[in-house]
């Protein structure tokens, strides 16, 4: 009976995960412009489909070979689009990432269920889902490499732990195959970023009393999968070693690995050693999950130190070792931490499950004592079920309040119901269920109240609402500009430092309008006047916000109209003069921000 109940609990929790967390990853995938790096990868996919050259992706703006990472993720997306499974648009570019992110969530759930039960898995995914950067900044819903890499770590950790725990049973080699497959996925997607995964495996075995024995007894499980992995990885590198000569190793090792950890690529990324930890804390504090995460980290540490749970040790290594090594580097990019967030979230889930169990045991003992002293009150069945129905409504009100923050219902201008408390409806439900003899439900409902308080439940609604927002201003400008008449369909860019101003998004969309012309010299007053006012010569112009302010002030002093402009990523401004002014309005309607004054 206990195992059956556990399976039912796990199945129900998995349905909740799929409906409330995995499904929403696909909401609004096409409503946002492709941002920065994902615009660059989308350009590479476009060029694969246009040229038929899939072995050597092309780099945005320069159309030179893109060799910083192996192209497995690009192949998957391009293949799905070419076969007609996905549309050739923003939704199609991002669908695979949301799908891989959903699979990663499922793995996190099963690890959490293994660690501390179904509640641990659900709570861990709630922490991840409400962590803003993971979904909205280079994360699981963008055409980048992070969703695939996060899945590689989650799947790799799960199957490695299952291989260790199985101890030579029949399905043990299957877990070795799956773990190696995830290494291949991570390596062919983001190169050496997956190197921490086998390192954590090795350290995890070392930190287990029988680790050497298990490795010695079952090392053969890894031989054939490793050889197959090498056979799958080698061809692309061999091809590029022949065709790209030394550029492959110069790009992949010197520029992308060595320079990022020891030198300067972008001065904005030279951050202090504690940046990753500080940023993690601030992002979690913004949604209210920082305290439960700290408690969960301490709990993992205690369990690992006491040796009560080898899985806790493995999760602790998964969290600490990569973050410590990344913190030693000079250049820091926050999305590098995404594959190492799951163990932190799982610790928070384990803490939430521990709180629930402690309160539930206390309430169960109190209920048993009250039943012994007072006995059961016999009620008519219709009264009993009426009380249960009222209790269900009270619990629904509590959940609704947790999601919305405040519930107010009215009719004809009269307030019928107002509630801003999560706990009060649960107390009412507990009393009703206690009277109706369903005290076990009351105990669970009351035990969930403090868990809901310490978890970022309120942030869930904010996250879902953000998923539905609209921000595709540059796509709107591009479509509008191509229909403009009596103007030159060109984009003139006056930017002195690429890293100070532009990401890849403006080029990805505006290259379709006409020639993209970059100027190395500064824009003069006469040339700016020509670009914005000369009939037939008016063009789109990209400036820094500082330069736009200067020109706008000069125009105002000369009593000339200031052209419409749209804010770009970072500190850029897209000027839309004359016939292009309607494109600024289209950008605003698509979620952009118009700049009308200096």
Secondary structure, DSSP 8 states (H G I E B T S, - for coil): -HHHHHHHHHHHHHHHHIIIIIGGGGTTTTSB---HHHHHHHHHHHHHHHH---SS-B-TTT--B--SS-SHHHHHHHHHHHTTSS-SSHHHHHHHHHHHHHHHHHHHHHHHHHHH-HHHHHHHHHHHHT-HHHHHSSSTTSSSSHHHHHHHHHHHHHHHHHHHHHTT-TTHHHHHHHHHHHHHHHHHHHGGGGHHHHHHHHHHHHTSTTHHHHHHHHGGGGHHHHHHHHHHHHHHHHHHHHHTTTHHHIIIIIIIIIHHHHS-S-GGGB--TTHHHHHHHHHHHHHT-HHHHHHHHHHHHHHHHHTS-HHHHHHHHHHHHHHHHHHTSSB--GGGGGGGHHHHHHHHHHHHHHHHHHHHHHHHHHHHHHHHHH------HHHHHHHHHHHHHHHHHHHHHHHHS-EEEEETTEEEEEE--HHHHHHHHHHHHHHTT-HHHHHHHHHHHHHHHHTTHHHHHHHHHHHT--B-HHHHHHHHHTT--SS---EEEE-S-HHHH--SHHHHHHTTTS-EEEESS---HHHHHHHHHSTTT--EEEEEHHHHHHHHHHHHHTT-----EEE-STTEEEEE-GGGHHHHHHHHHTT--EE---
